[in-house]
């Protein structure tokens, strides 16, 4: 029986949208048939020889017999493609990012919204816990800003906590960021990041997913999303993570993809630092400054390193007042600051308020601490 050959894009979409053809089956099919149209037309014996599960064999046969109902799903994708900045890039396309194509299981399709050119620019993945400590999110945002200023694209997973702070830090600098979703791009998750997602696109960033636009959240999609985050990037920096954090999955995938892995140390008393400490024990690069990352990546960013060094020297100039030398990242009380500085409580509170308004300190339940 002859099977009508669909257009190239339609063939890629059809094979990826068939219910029953999961990611592993899709990978096997594309390894054997670089053109998905050939996979859709293959005979049963050939398909069986690939070790496909019965569900995948059945749906492909039903497609060949005209029984697979794909019209609605295909129409939904084509409608989505009419939206501003929306496109699909196939694995065989020259627009597909070269670094991602080199990983063991690259996604067959990438659904994109925004500036697709960013896929080919040097990227640093920044990831971490959804429940950062008092300094974690601020540190992530500050470092992401500096990386964006240096010319790197900041890539992360759009999750709450560290991921969101990294995207925001890049935007703060007027730089570029890529958000890789575990859902379809019509289903922002978490929903509270809708405003952030819109800002990323409006300011020249990019949203990426291997899921069709209407795909809802599903637990199994997020670990698979992590391989895209690390696969697009030259290296992965874990800012803050517990021992069971999904960020460690991203770091492990980066190692498997032969990419650099970086980790920030934290307090020995914090459970949210133990994942980073484990990575450091396993050989990850220790990161205390932006320069630690830029020098390891050895990109043509020497001017950026020099600029960062100059800016660091100017930023490190101590603000006026007696309290700044007494503050660090461990919170201290107003009374303690008064005793050490010899200032009355009213003066201590006034200086702390000025430092807080300048974005240099924060007030936590345990006292005041530096943000920079």
BALOBA-1460 file (C-alpha; in Angstrom, 3 decimals):
// residues 372
<rec num="1" residu="x" x="0.000" y="0.000" z="0.000"/>
<rec num="2" residu="x" x="1.455" y="3.376" z="-0.936"/>
<rec num="3" residu="x" x="1.418" y="6.097" z="1.677"/>
<rec num="4" residu="x" x="1.108" y="9.763" z="0.768"/>
<rec num="5" residu="x" x="4.318" y="11.640" z="1.564"/>
<rec num="6" residu="x" x="3.642" y="14.684" z="3.744"/>
<rec num="7" residu="x" x="5.635" y="17.896" z="3.489"/>
<rec num="8" residu="x" x="8.894" y="18.004" z="5.452"/>
<rec num="9" residu="x" x="7.546" y="20.065" z="8.356"/>
<rec num="10" residu="x" x="4.306" y="18.123" z="8.444"/>
<rec num="11" residu="x" x="6.250" y="14.844" z="8.568"/>
<rec num="12" residu="x" x="8.299" y="16.027" z="11.539"/>
<rec num="13" residu="x" x="5.202" y="17.263" z="13.320"/>
<rec num="14" residu="x" x="3.186" y="14.159" z="12.505"/>
<rec num="15" residu="x" x="5.783" y="11.719" z="13.816"/>
<rec num="16" residu="x" x="6.296" y="13.712" z="17.013"/>
<rec num="17" residu="x" x="2.559" y="14.155" z="17.664"/>
<rec num="18" residu="x" x="1.500" y="10.527" z="17.192"/>
<rec num="19" residu="x" x="0.133" y="9.215" z="20.494"/>
<rec num="20" residu="x" x="2.214" y="6.200" z="21.443"/>
<rec num="21" residu="x" x="5.439" y="7.369" z="19.802"/>
<rec num="22" residu="x" x="7.287" y="8.477" z="22.899"/>
<rec num="23" residu="x" x="10.699" y="10.158" z="23.052"/>
<rec num="24" residu="x" x="12.661" y="6.889" z="23.035"/>
<rec num="25" residu="x" x="10.742" y="5.512" z="20.057"/>
<rec num="26" residu="x" x="11.143" y="8.819" z="18.259"/>
<rec num="27" residu="x" x="14.917" y="8.736" z="18.832"/>
<rec num="28" residu="x" x="15.175" y="5.177" z="17.449"/>
<rec num="29" residu="x" x="13.095" y="6.027" z="14.419"/>
<rec num="30" residu="x" x="15.143" y="9.104" z="13.573"/>
<rec num="31" residu="x" x="18.410" y="7.233" z="14.044"/>
<rec num="32" residu="x" x="17.240" y="4.732" z="11.415"/>
<rec num="33" residu="x" x="15.251" y="7.148" z="9.245"/>
<rec num="34" residu="x" x="16.805" y="10.647" z="9.158"/>
<rec num="35" residu="x" x="13.754" y="11.701" z="7.131"/>
<rec num="36" residu="x" x="10.594" y="11.214" z="9.253"/>
<rec num="37" residu="x" x="8.523" y="10.753" z="6.099"/>
<rec num="38" residu="x" x="10.380" y="7.465" z="5.553"/>
<rec num="39" residu="x" x="9.609" y="6.395" z="9.119"/>
<rec num="40" residu="x" x="5.921" y="7.081" z="8.572"/>
<rec num="41" residu="x" x="5.959" y="4.944" z="5.417"/>
<rec num="42" residu="x" x="8.091" y="2.058" z="6.760"/>
<rec num="43" residu="x" x="6.749" y="-1.511" z="6.661"/>
<rec num="44" residu="x" x="5.917" y="-3.425" z="9.816"/>
<rec num="45" residu="x" x="8.922" y="-5.778" z="9.685"/>
<rec num="46" residu="x" x="11.348" y="-2.864" z="9.503"/>
<rec num="47" residu="x" x="9.628" y="-1.103" z="12.384"/>
<rec num="48" residu="x" x="9.656" y="-4.271" z="14.485"/>
<rec num="49" residu="x" x="13.385" y="-4.678" z="13.881"/>
<rec num="50" residu="x" x="13.940" y="-1.364" z="15.674"/>
<rec num="51" residu="x" x="12.552" y="-2.778" z="18.919"/>
<rec num="52" residu="x" x="9.609" y="-0.392" z="19.103"/>
<rec num="53" residu="x" x="6.922" y="-1.047" z="21.667"/>
<rec num="54" residu="x" x="3.517" y="-2.309" z="20.503"/>
<rec num="55" residu="x" x="1.854" y="1.076" z="21.111"/>
<rec num="56" residu="x" x="4.275" y="2.807" z="18.727"/>
<rec num="57" residu="x" x="3.915" y="0.074" z="16.086"/>
<rec num="58" residu="x" x="0.160" y="0.248" z="16.323"/>
<rec num="59" residu="x" x="-0.140" y="4.020" z="15.961"/>
<rec num="60" residu="x" x="2.191" y="4.134" z="12.935"/>
<rec num="61" residu="x" x="0.183" y="1.390" z="11.252"/>
<rec num="62" residu="x" x="-3.032" y="3.230" z="12.028"/>
<rec num="63" residu="x" x="-1.543" y="6.384" z="10.533"/>
<rec num="64" residu="x" x="-0.656" y="4.469" z="7.360"/>
<rec num="65" residu="x" x="-4.220" y="3.202" z="7.172"/>
<rec num="66" residu="x" x="-5.616" y="6.699" z="7.649"/>
<rec num="67" residu="x" x="-7.053" y="5.936" z="11.079"/>
<rec num="68" residu="x" x="-4.809" y="8.095" z="13.277"/>
<rec num="69" residu="x" x="-6.726" y="11.282" z="14.078"/>
<rec num="70" residu="x" x="-4.084" y="13.993" z="14.000"/>
<rec num="71" residu="x" x="-5.947" y="16.774" z="12.269"/>
<rec num="72" residu="x" x="-6.890" y="18.674" z="15.418"/>
<rec num="73" residu="x" x="-3.387" y="18.528" z="16.916"/>
<rec num="74" residu="x" x="-1.717" y="19.548" z="13.672"/>
<rec num="75" residu="x" x="-4.175" y="22.393" z="13.181"/>
<rec num="76" residu="x" x="-3.432" y="23.633" z="16.710"/>
<rec num="77" residu="x" x="0.302" y="23.734" z="15.976"/>
<rec num="78" residu="x" x="-0.215" y="25.550" z="12.670"/>
<rec num="79" residu="x" x="-2.432" y="28.120" z="14.393"/>
<rec num="80" residu="x" x="0.272" y="28.624" z="17.026"/>
<rec num="81" residu="x" x="2.859" y="29.148" z="14.287"/>
<rec num="82" residu="x" x="0.857" y="32.143" z="13.064"/>
<rec num="83" residu="x" x="1.670" y="33.957" z="16.305"/>
<rec num="84" residu="x" x="4.429" y="36.601" z="16.467"/>
<rec num="85" residu="x" x="7.909" y="35.140" z="16.797"/>
<rec num="86" residu="x" x="6.671" y="31.529" z="16.769"/>
<rec num="87" residu="x" x="8.487" y="28.848" z="14.790"/>
<rec num="88" residu="x" x="9.514" y="25.199" z="14.803"/>
<rec num="89" residu="x" x="13.072" y="24.066" z="14.124"/>
<rec num="90" residu="x" x="13.651" y="20.431" z="13.127"/>
<rec num="91" residu="x" x="16.719" y="18.359" z="13.951"/>
<rec num="92" residu="x" x="17.692" y="18.278" z="10.273"/>
<rec num="93" residu="x" x="17.428" y="22.044" z="9.852"/>
<rec num="94" residu="x" x="20.569" y="24.219" z="9.521"/>
<rec num="95" residu="x" x="18.933" y="26.527" z="12.083"/>
<rec num="96" residu="x" x="19.100" y="23.779" z="14.718"/>
<rec num="97" residu="x" x="21.739" y="24.678" z="17.366"/>
<rec num="98" residu="x" x="24.962" y="22.717" z="16.760"/>
<rec num="99" residu="x" x="25.801" y="22.176" z="20.445"/>
<rec num="100" residu="x" x="22.384" y="20.665" z="21.128"/>
<rec num="101" residu="x" x="22.586" y="18.422" z="18.072"/>
<rec num="102" residu="x" x="25.760" y="16.889" z="19.550"/>
<rec num="103" residu="x" x="24.126" y="15.505" z="22.719"/>
<rec num="104" residu="x" x="23.179" y="11.795" z="22.854"/>
<rec num="105" residu="x" x="19.410" y="12.380" z="22.539"/>
<rec num="106" residu="x" x="18.700" y="15.768" z="20.959"/>
<rec num="107" residu="x" x="15.039" y="16.771" z="20.731"/>
<rec num="108" residu="x" x="13.551" y="16.134" z="17.309"/>
<rec num="109" residu="x" x="11.781" y="19.480" z="17.312"/>
<rec num="110" residu="x" x="12.211" y="22.778" z="19.085"/>
<rec num="111" residu="x" x="9.199" y="25.050" z="19.451"/>
<rec num="112" residu="x" x="10.469" y="28.622" z="19.693"/>
<rec num="113" residu="x" x="9.020" y="32.011" z="20.513"/>
<rec num="114" residu="x" x="11.217" y="35.088" z="20.330"/>
<rec num="115" residu="x" x="14.735" y="35.678" z="19.055"/>
<rec num="116" residu="x" x="15.825" y="32.329" z="17.588"/>
<rec num="117" residu="x" x="19.320" y="33.652" z="16.782"/>
<rec num="118" residu="x" x="20.164" y="33.304" z="20.478"/>
<rec num="119" residu="x" x="20.322" y="29.526" z="20.026"/>
<rec num="120" residu="x" x="23.660" y="30.021" z="18.258"/>
<rec num="121" residu="x" x="25.163" y="32.527" z="20.713"/>
<rec num="122" residu="x" x="27.458" y="31.478" z="23.612"/>
<rec num="123" residu="x" x="25.296" y="30.455" z="26.538"/>
<rec num="124" residu="x" x="25.777" y="29.700" z="30.225"/>
<rec num="125" residu="x" x="23.158" y="27.597" z="31.990"/>
<rec num="126" residu="x" x="22.309" y="28.813" z="35.483"/>
<rec num="127" residu="x" x="20.115" y="26.597" z="37.651"/>
<rec num="128" residu="x" x="19.266" y="26.020" z="41.295"/>
<rec num="129" residu="x" x="16.686" y="25.283" z="43.920"/>
<rec num="130" residu="x" x="13.086" y="26.432" z="43.801"/>
<rec num="131" residu="x" x="13.396" y="27.321" z="47.498"/>
<rec num="132" residu="x" x="16.527" y="29.470" z="47.836"/>
<rec num="133" residu="x" x="17.902" y="30.772" z="51.112"/>
<rec num="134" residu="x" x="17.925" y="34.480" z="51.994"/>
<rec num="135" residu="x" x="20.914" y="35.205" z="49.723"/>
<rec num="136" residu="x" x="20.475" y="32.606" z="46.973"/>
<rec num="137" residu="x" x="18.065" y="34.459" z="44.714"/>
<rec num="138" residu="x" x="19.902" y="37.777" z="45.093"/>
<rec num="139" residu="x" x="23.237" y="36.124" z="44.290"/>
<rec num="140" residu="x" x="21.785" y="34.373" z="41.240"/>
<rec num="141" residu="x" x="20.274" y="37.606" z="39.960"/>
<rec num="142" residu="x" x="23.512" y="39.553" z="40.494"/>
<rec num="143" residu="x" x="25.686" y="36.937" z="38.748"/>
<rec num="144" residu="x" x="23.229" y="36.561" z="35.857"/>
<rec num="145" residu="x" x="23.322" y="40.302" z="35.353"/>
<rec num="146" residu="x" x="27.136" y="40.254" z="35.213"/>
<rec num="147" residu="x" x="27.203" y="37.294" z="32.809"/>
<rec num="148" residu="x" x="24.726" y="39.051" z="30.521"/>
<rec num="149" residu="x" x="26.849" y="42.206" z="30.640"/>
<rec num="150" residu="x" x="29.864" y="40.098" z="29.627"/>
<rec num="151" residu="x" x="28.080" y="38.941" z="26.470"/>
<rec num="152" residu="x" x="26.852" y="35.518" z="27.534"/>
<rec num="153" residu="x" x="23.254" y="34.435" z="27.037"/>
<rec num="154" residu="x" x="21.839" y="33.203" z="30.362"/>
<rec num="155" residu="x" x="19.867" y="29.976" z="29.887"/>
<rec num="156" residu="x" x="17.658" y="28.482" z="32.584"/>
<rec num="157" residu="x" x="14.474" y="26.538" z="33.178"/>
<rec num="158" residu="x" x="11.892" y="29.183" z="34.134"/>
<rec num="159" residu="x" x="11.204" y="27.529" z="37.512"/>
<rec num="160" residu="x" x="10.520" y="29.440" z="40.708"/>
<rec num="161" residu="x" x="13.481" y="30.448" z="42.846"/>
<rec num="162" residu="x" x="16.952" y="30.491" z="41.314"/>
<rec num="163" residu="x" x="15.834" y="29.994" z="37.687"/>
<rec num="164" residu="x" x="13.494" y="32.962" z="37.727"/>
<rec num="165" residu="x" x="16.111" y="35.136" z="39.444"/>
<rec num="166" residu="x" x="18.641" y="34.267" z="36.723"/>
<rec num="167" residu="x" x="16.268" y="35.223" z="33.914"/>
<rec num="168" residu="x" x="15.447" y="38.473" z="35.702"/>
<rec num="169" residu="x" x="19.108" y="39.285" z="36.290"/>
<rec num="170" residu="x" x="19.861" y="39.012" z="32.585"/>
<rec num="171" residu="x" x="16.914" y="41.286" z="31.803"/>
<rec num="172" residu="x" x="18.108" y="43.778" z="34.435"/>
<rec num="173" residu="x" x="21.342" y="44.147" z="32.468"/>
<rec num="174" residu="x" x="19.543" y="44.623" z="29.155"/>
<rec num="175" residu="x" x="21.066" y="41.288" z="28.159"/>
<rec num="176" residu="x" x="19.616" y="38.136" z="26.651"/>
<rec num="177" residu="x" x="18.146" y="35.065" z="28.267"/>
<rec num="178" residu="x" x="16.670" y="31.766" z="27.071"/>
<rec num="179" residu="x" x="13.929" y="30.039" z="29.077"/>
<rec num="180" residu="x" x="13.563" y="26.315" z="28.390"/>
<rec num="181" residu="x" x="10.123" y="25.047" z="29.362"/>
<rec num="182" residu="x" x="8.943" y="21.602" z="30.373"/>
<rec num="183" residu="x" x="5.458" y="22.464" z="29.114"/>
<rec num="184" residu="x" x="4.151" y="23.732" z="25.803"/>
<rec num="185" residu="x" x="4.677" y="27.429" z="25.144"/>
<rec num="186" residu="x" x="0.943" y="28.088" z="25.412"/>
<rec num="187" residu="x" x="0.971" y="26.724" z="28.985"/>
<rec num="188" residu="x" x="3.228" y="28.887" z="31.134"/>
<rec num="189" residu="x" x="4.343" y="26.988" z="34.220"/>
<rec num="190" residu="x" x="4.470" y="28.184" z="36.891"/>
<rec num="191" residu="x" x="1.635" y="30.556" z="36.039"/>
<rec num="192" residu="x" x="3.083" y="33.339" z="38.176"/>
<rec num="193" residu="x" x="5.908" y="33.610" z="35.621"/>
<rec num="194" residu="x" x="3.622" y="34.760" z="32.817"/>
<rec num="195" residu="x" x="4.811" y="38.347" z="33.200"/>
<rec num="196" residu="x" x="8.441" y="37.201" z="33.188"/>
<rec num="197" residu="x" x="7.846" y="35.111" z="30.048"/>
<rec num="198" residu="x" x="6.314" y="38.089" z="28.259"/>
<rec num="199" residu="x" x="9.230" y="40.297" z="29.294"/>
<rec num="200" residu="x" x="11.748" y="37.767" z="27.969"/>
<rec num="201" residu="x" x="10.150" y="37.773" z="24.520"/>
<rec num="202" residu="x" x="9.542" y="41.537" z="24.431"/>
<rec num="203" residu="x" x="13.174" y="42.295" z="25.328"/>
<rec num="204" residu="x" x="14.721" y="40.077" z="22.674"/>
<rec num="205" residu="x" x="14.985" y="36.794" z="24.575"/>
<rec num="206" residu="x" x="13.706" y="33.357" z="23.636"/>
<rec num="207" residu="x" x="11.310" y="30.706" z="24.938"/>
<rec num="208" residu="x" x="12.088" y="27.091" z="23.992"/>
<rec num="209" residu="x" x="10.250" y="23.784" z="24.392"/>
<rec num="210" residu="x" x="10.307" y="20.372" z="22.759"/>
<rec num="211" residu="x" x="6.648" y="19.930" z="23.732"/>
<rec num="212" residu="x" x="3.792" y="20.980" z="21.414"/>
<rec num="213" residu="x" x="2.288" y="24.345" z="22.379"/>
<rec num="214" residu="x" x="-0.696" y="22.935" z="24.260"/>
<rec num="215" residu="x" x="1.270" y="20.405" z="26.369"/>
<rec num="216" residu="x" x="0.314" y="20.677" z="30.075"/>
<rec num="217" residu="x" x="2.732" y="20.201" z="33.003"/>
<rec num="218" residu="x" x="3.816" y="16.598" z="33.506"/>
<rec num="219" residu="x" x="6.458" y="15.427" z="35.981"/>
<rec num="220" residu="x" x="8.425" y="13.398" z="33.440"/>
<rec num="221" residu="x" x="8.884" y="16.336" z="31.081"/>
<rec num="222" residu="x" x="11.004" y="18.444" z="33.441"/>
<rec num="223" residu="x" x="14.014" y="16.118" z="33.802"/>
<rec num="224" residu="x" x="14.048" y="15.792" z="29.996"/>
<rec num="225" residu="x" x="13.887" y="19.576" z="29.703"/>
<rec num="226" residu="x" x="17.116" y="19.739" z="31.751"/>
<rec num="227" residu="x" x="19.153" y="18.044" z="29.014"/>
<rec num="228" residu="x" x="18.171" y="20.892" z="26.685"/>
<rec num="229" residu="x" x="19.271" y="23.542" z="29.195"/>
<rec num="230" residu="x" x="22.708" y="21.953" z="29.570"/>
<rec num="231" residu="x" x="22.876" y="20.893" z="25.924"/>
<rec num="232" residu="x" x="22.465" y="24.423" z="24.617"/>
<rec num="233" residu="x" x="25.165" y="25.763" z="26.921"/>
<rec num="234" residu="x" x="28.941" y="25.781" z="27.150"/>
<rec num="235" residu="x" x="28.691" y="25.155" z="30.873"/>
<rec num="236" residu="x" x="26.233" y="24.823" z="33.744"/>
<rec num="237" residu="x" x="26.466" y="26.826" z="36.969"/>
<rec num="238" residu="x" x="24.551" y="25.483" z="39.971"/>
<rec num="239" residu="x" x="23.932" y="28.421" z="42.289"/>
<rec num="240" residu="x" x="22.214" y="26.717" z="45.206"/>
<rec num="241" residu="x" x="20.855" y="23.173" z="45.450"/>
<rec num="242" residu="x" x="19.995" y="20.494" z="47.970"/>
<rec num="243" residu="x" x="21.123" y="16.905" z="47.519"/>
<rec num="244" residu="x" x="17.812" y="15.938" z="45.894"/>
<rec num="245" residu="x" x="17.514" y="19.015" z="43.668"/>
<rec num="246" residu="x" x="16.714" y="18.616" z="39.997"/>
<rec num="247" residu="x" x="19.620" y="20.984" z="39.369"/>
<rec num="248" residu="x" x="21.982" y="18.096" z="40.072"/>
<rec num="249" residu="x" x="20.330" y="16.239" z="37.181"/>
<rec num="250" residu="x" x="21.209" y="19.168" z="34.941"/>
<rec num="251" residu="x" x="24.804" y="19.118" z="36.206"/>
<rec num="252" residu="x" x="25.086" y="15.363" z="35.608"/>
<rec num="253" residu="x" x="23.711" y="15.775" z="32.097"/>
<rec num="254" residu="x" x="26.215" y="18.563" z="31.434"/>
<rec num="255" residu="x" x="29.047" y="16.196" z="32.399"/>
<rec num="256" residu="x" x="27.649" y="13.493" z="30.128"/>
<rec num="257" residu="x" x="27.514" y="16.069" z="27.326"/>
<rec num="258" residu="x" x="31.177" y="16.961" z="27.952"/>
<rec num="259" residu="x" x="30.340" y="20.466" z="29.144"/>
<rec num="260" residu="x" x="31.823" y="22.410" z="32.049"/>
<rec num="261" residu="x" x="30.139" y="22.259" z="35.462"/>
<rec num="262" residu="x" x="30.408" y="25.059" z="38.026"/>
<rec num="263" residu="x" x="29.063" y="25.323" z="41.566"/>
<rec num="264" residu="x" x="28.890" y="28.002" z="44.237"/>
<rec num="265" residu="x" x="29.820" y="27.089" z="47.797"/>
<rec num="266" residu="x" x="27.445" y="27.919" z="50.615"/>
<rec num="267" residu="x" x="27.066" y="27.676" z="54.356"/>
<rec num="268" residu="x" x="27.859" y="24.283" z="55.914"/>
<rec num="269" residu="x" x="24.678" y="24.753" z="57.937"/>
<rec num="270" residu="x" x="22.417" y="25.137" z="54.885"/>
<rec num="271" residu="x" x="20.718" y="22.087" z="53.362"/>
<rec num="272" residu="x" x="20.348" y="24.136" z="50.184"/>
<rec num="273" residu="x" x="24.133" y="24.220" z="49.784"/>
<rec num="274" residu="x" x="24.813" y="20.506" z="50.119"/>
<rec num="275" residu="x" x="24.136" y="19.714" z="46.477"/>
<rec num="276" residu="x" x="26.704" y="22.309" z="45.410"/>
<rec num="277" residu="x" x="29.205" y="20.983" z="47.929"/>
<rec num="278" residu="x" x="28.746" y="17.487" z="46.513"/>
<rec num="279" residu="x" x="29.391" y="18.801" z="43.008"/>
<rec num="280" residu="x" x="32.554" y="20.516" z="44.235"/>
<rec num="281" residu="x" x="33.749" y="17.284" z="45.838"/>
<rec num="282" residu="x" x="33.100" y="15.575" z="42.505"/>
<rec num="283" residu="x" x="35.283" y="18.068" z="40.641"/>
<rec num="284" residu="x" x="33.034" y="20.974" z="39.630"/>
<rec num="285" residu="x" x="34.727" y="24.358" z="39.248"/>
<rec num="286" residu="x" x="34.316" y="26.468" z="42.387"/>
<rec num="287" residu="x" x="32.756" y="29.859" z="41.631"/>
<rec num="288" residu="x" x="33.171" y="32.910" z="43.820"/>
<rec num="289" residu="x" x="33.236" y="35.556" z="41.070"/>
<rec num="290" residu="x" x="32.037" y="35.923" z="37.500"/>
<rec num="291" residu="x" x="35.644" y="35.821" z="36.361"/>
<rec num="292" residu="x" x="35.945" y="32.229" z="37.675"/>
<rec num="293" residu="x" x="33.491" y="31.161" z="34.974"/>
<rec num="294" residu="x" x="34.679" y="33.396" z="32.145"/>
<rec num="295" residu="x" x="38.275" y="32.192" z="32.431"/>
<rec num="296" residu="x" x="37.337" y="28.497" z="32.396"/>
<rec num="297" residu="x" x="35.148" y="28.902" z="29.305"/>
<rec num="298" residu="x" x="38.067" y="30.623" z="27.522"/>
<rec num="299" residu="x" x="35.812" y="32.439" z="25.100"/>
<rec num="300" residu="x" x="36.920" y="35.596" z="23.271"/>
<rec num="301" residu="x" x="35.683" y="37.547" z="26.277"/>
<rec num="302" residu="x" x="38.958" y="39.040" z="27.484"/>
<rec num="303" residu="x" x="37.574" y="42.544" z="27.135"/>
<rec num="304" residu="x" x="34.592" y="41.444" z="29.192"/>
<rec num="305" residu="x" x="36.898" y="40.004" z="31.875"/>
<rec num="306" residu="x" x="38.875" y="43.220" z="32.020"/>
<rec num="307" residu="x" x="35.703" y="45.264" z="32.130"/>
<rec num="308" residu="x" x="34.341" y="43.047" z="34.875"/>
<rec num="309" residu="x" x="37.579" y="43.440" z="36.866"/>
<rec num="310" residu="x" x="37.399" y="47.219" z="36.533"/>
<rec num="311" residu="x" x="33.734" y="47.301" z="37.499"/>
<rec num="312" residu="x" x="34.368" y="44.965" z="40.420"/>
<rec num="313" residu="x" x="37.010" y="47.311" z="41.768"/>
<rec num="314" residu="x" x="34.637" y="50.237" z="41.564"/>
<rec num="315" residu="x" x="31.739" y="48.292" z="43.045"/>
<rec num="316" residu="x" x="33.900" y="47.009" z="45.881"/>
<rec num="317" residu="x" x="34.630" y="50.554" z="47.028"/>
<rec num="318" residu="x" x="33.003" y="50.628" z="50.457"/>
<rec num="319" residu="x" x="29.942" y="52.847" z="50.878"/>
<rec num="320" residu="x" x="30.424" y="55.635" z="53.429"/>
<rec num="321" residu="x" x="29.533" y="54.921" z="57.037"/>
<rec num="322" residu="x" x="30.709" y="52.813" z="59.947"/>
<rec num="323" residu="x" x="28.352" y="49.872" z="59.457"/>
<rec num="324" residu="x" x="29.402" y="48.550" z="56.042"/>
<rec num="325" residu="x" x="32.696" y="46.944" z="57.238"/>
<rec num="326" residu="x" x="30.756" y="45.157" z="59.983"/>
<rec num="327" residu="x" x="28.225" y="43.579" z="57.605"/>
<rec num="328" residu="x" x="28.621" y="40.390" z="55.590"/>
<rec num="329" residu="x" x="26.306" y="37.703" z="54.233"/>
<rec num="330" residu="x" x="25.524" y="36.324" z="57.683"/>
<rec num="331" residu="x" x="22.680" y="38.314" z="59.297"/>
<rec num="332" residu="x" x="23.474" y="40.369" z="62.404"/>
<rec num="333" residu="x" x="21.206" y="42.277" z="64.768"/>
<rec num="334" residu="x" x="20.832" y="46.018" z="65.208"/>
<rec num="335" residu="x" x="22.028" y="45.731" z="68.808"/>
<rec num="336" residu="x" x="25.179" y="43.887" z="67.737"/>
<rec num="337" residu="x" x="25.924" y="46.561" z="65.138"/>
<rec num="338" residu="x" x="25.399" y="49.261" z="67.741"/>
<rec num="339" residu="x" x="27.807" y="47.623" z="70.175"/>
<rec num="340" residu="x" x="30.510" y="47.097" z="67.515"/>
<rec num="341" residu="x" x="30.198" y="50.534" z="65.904"/>
<rec num="342" residu="x" x="29.617" y="52.581" z="69.051"/>
<rec num="343" residu="x" x="26.664" y="54.271" z="67.355"/>
<rec num="344" residu="x" x="23.291" y="54.858" z="69.014"/>
<rec num="345" residu="x" x="20.471" y="52.614" z="67.844"/>
<rec num="346" residu="x" x="18.760" y="55.515" z="66.030"/>
<rec num="347" residu="x" x="21.892" y="56.166" z="63.945"/>
<rec num="348" residu="x" x="22.318" y="52.450" z="63.225"/>
<rec num="349" residu="x" x="18.748" y="52.221" z="61.949"/>
<rec num="350" residu="x" x="19.214" y="55.331" z="59.773"/>
<rec num="351" residu="x" x="22.380" y="53.978" z="58.121"/>
<rec num="352" residu="x" x="20.807" y="50.557" z="57.608"/>
<rec num="353" residu="x" x="17.793" y="52.153" z="55.947"/>
<rec num="354" residu="x" x="20.050" y="54.085" z="53.563"/>
<rec num="355" residu="x" x="22.002" y="50.944" z="52.683"/>
<rec num="356" residu="x" x="18.748" y="49.038" z="52.159"/>
<rec num="357" residu="x" x="17.361" y="51.735" z="49.863"/>
<rec num="358" residu="x" x="20.607" y="51.571" z="47.858"/>
<rec num="359" residu="x" x="20.074" y="47.827" z="47.388"/>
<rec num="360" residu="x" x="23.206" y="46.944" z="49.373"/>
<rec num="361" residu="x" x="21.678" y="45.196" z="52.400"/>
<rec num="362" residu="x" x="18.527" y="43.279" z="53.188"/>
<rec num="363" residu="x" x="16.498" y="42.812" z="56.344"/>
<rec num="364" residu="x" x="15.842" y="39.149" z="57.155"/>
<rec num="365" residu="x" x="14.080" y="37.528" z="60.123"/>
<rec num="366" residu="x" x="17.561" y="36.970" z="61.593"/>
<rec num="367" residu="x" x="18.906" y="40.496" z="61.114"/>
<rec num="368" residu="x" x="20.661" y="42.564" z="58.447"/>
<rec num="369" residu="x" x="23.082" y="41.204" z="55.828"/>
<rec num="370" residu="x" x="24.845" y="42.294" z="52.655"/>
<rec num="371" residu="x" x="23.314" y="41.684" z="49.228"/>
<rec num="372" residu="x" x="26.578" y="42.313" z="47.360"/>
